[in-house]
Amino acid sequence: MTDMRRTNELGRMLVGVSQAPSHLWVRGNLPSMPGVAIVGTRRCTEYGRTIARTLGHSVASAGWPVISGLARGIDAAAHVGTLDGGGEGFAILGCGVDVIYPADNRGLAGRLLENGGGLISEYPPGTPPAPFRFPARNRIIAGLSAAVVVVEAAVTGGALITARLALDQGKDVLAVPGDISRATSEGCNLLIRDGAHPVLSSEDLIESLERILGPSPVAASPISVSSTGVLLDEVLEQSDRPVGAVLADVVRAELAGRLKIKDGVVGA
């Protein structure tokens, strides 16, 4: 694989992760900002699959990267929704980045790469999947995310491990409520009982994420300045929004390549 590389570029984003890897293997790109993890069970219902796809689409359309695994079920559905929304999805693997598992998600992995996303693993190329590697990789899913959304999960399983790791890292956890008679809803309902924010719709999720992360990268207004430059005070005077919100917009616009400059470059 000519596009594989070893990197420690994500070290700054993995601060606080227990036993953080010293480096990661990557195919494709790295997320340019902390993302939103959408996780859940492999043995999902059609309801859960639809919700995961819808939420992935909404998060991607808002401009945040979507982080998940590459498993069947909720992970795959979230990535499909991300692609449908024109966003970037990043799959954290429990094997080498050149080993697509399960094999029937090989096409999905290719689409993630084509759409600007990436495949990421702490394991060197050629490493086969093994049960003990998947719980370990969940700390990276949580570490690369600013918030974790659990769509369907039983009491035991990787999704709840990811949620617990996110809480340990000081991240926000959200969960989709479900039928109290279904095992695949029990984990989500318990998370909500214990304080996770319930996700009731795509709009509710985006509102919650904006409270946690600030305005979405897409919603942030591009800021234009003249070739002679502009004082920060002038930018702030042009807005009736809080100073912190305006500064956050400036940073997001620049990181996303949406900072517009008229007639040249920004002056001093």
Secondary structure, 3 states (H helix, E strand, C coil): CCCEEEECHHHHHHCCCCCCCCCEEEEECCCCCCEEEEECCCCCCHHHHHHHHHHHHHHHHHCCCEEECCCCCHHHHHHHHHHHCCCCEEEECCCCCCCCCCHHHHHHHHHHHHCCCEEEECCCCCCCCCCCHHHHHHHHHHHCEEEEEECCCCCCCHHHHHHHHHHHCCCEEEECCCCCCCHHHHHHHHHHHCCCEECCCHHHHHHHHHHHHCCCCCCCCCCEECCCCCCHHHHHHCCCCCHHHHHHHHHHHHHCCCCEECCCCCCC
